[in-house]
């Protein structure tokens, strides 16, 4: 309920912000002399920009919740046709990267926490902090100038070679050409998100290390690794909720990365739409990003209630 | 001395003891080697931010380097330009030195603003509870729901970005992070006996809040301010890289944007490396110090160190 209300307020703010924009792209066309004012009036009426502001607002809300995003102002085709494939491209890049980094970094973090003060703990923390602190596009630029421009091993631009023209999802995403374009942005994402998972897993194992249930396990004669397994299972809770929160924030987190690698995802679509003053596309992209955050925050709360026996589902 | 009013002597005394505590904490943090390196980077960066523009051998934007009557385009390092030139014939070293300042302003003021605003909201919300808390927390929920970078891009697309405006936008979107953490800390502190006895002796809300509760959550407040400095630098550089930075200044993010847009990134490594390394080193430095500090502030990590 609160989530629904939040979504409504958030989209209203987005609507208000976009209406504050001083000019629409058509006025620019008049100024440049390519359209007469009369023609502009006609186009504005066609897009419904002449209706009173509250009519526009209700139409906007109604359209968003039926996932009808209107027609792009600059590309003359439905915004859905632009946004949905971009969204898929982003998800194909990010979800596997996030899952991989969550698993590897969490395991490494648990091991680091168990061996507190060890060489492995110190160095893994410093290394992942470097990648976590450095903005993701800077990491991306480093990878680009080393592996693409320096060594020439991997392509630098886009999702496929310019000559390739695959049809359908399978042909698009399952090919060597795609894989080559995939490696660098994938690596940058994995490195960027490794730090948070590692620290969370490490901290929560450190917190449990002195606890009594582990002393019992030690007394039972379990090996070090078996004890770590028990401690690790108890540390999963913050990791799972954090994973959900991160997934919600993903789209906004990688806007710069998509620009660096020219990955045709939703972040890059948003930046281009803003530069072209294509408001319907901007609205749709920002809405999807906001929705992702809200939905995943709710998921995190529910997962928390489900996994932690001390929290009742009704408390959420 | 009655001590019921907020007089200057008490304030001075408190301030002195807090400063002493801060000094001891800093020494303790710097026992960590990574934090030591991070701190050195931050100090060097602060120096560049203040004095960089005066050290620059040329003007970063106005001076176009000439050689034999023609513009020095994309010159590799050496000779007149120690770190080479850009494709517009500007000196990379000068741009790097001058570019530290906007990065420092956005990071420092964005971070401190975020820390202070978040601290005050969290303190008020946690201390008073009830309706005040309800209202402030719904407000933070709302700012969580608005995606930061996309909204910042939209806002900056219709106003001319300036360093100060960008800083303000960052504070508006980032304060929620410290606010939540401070609030939950305050809620545990305010139940403790010394807070209740202060109230029982007749101390007002303001006094109790700032003199009795606040010092106990100051550590967390500083920690999140430090992280906020890191986030602000990252966010400022990201905006500049996407082309939404202050167009009148040279920042490291803007240098990266120019080398990327011009396509010179393929060959001109001397133009890419200084700003990229600069941004990476500063944010890493901030986070390394923050992390070492967190080990002290977070009591759950204080278990047996054997």
Interface residues (C-beta under 8 A of the other chain):
Chain A: X2 X6 X7 X9 X10 X13 X14 X17 X18 X20 X21 X22 X116 X117 X122 X125 X126 X129 X130 X132 X133 X134 X135 X137 X138 X139 X141 X142 X144 X145 X149 X150 X199 X203 X206 X207 X209 X210 X251 X252 X253 X255 X256 X259 X260 X270 X271 X274 X275 X277 X282 X285 X286 X289 X290 X293 X294 X297
Chain B: X34 X141 X142 X144 X145 X146 X147 X148 X149 X150 X151 X153 X154 X155 X157 X158 X230 X234 X237 X238 X241 X242 X243 X256 X260 X265 X266 X267 X269 X272 X276 X279 X280 X283 X284 X286 X287 X288 X291 X298 X300 X301 X303 X304 X305 X306
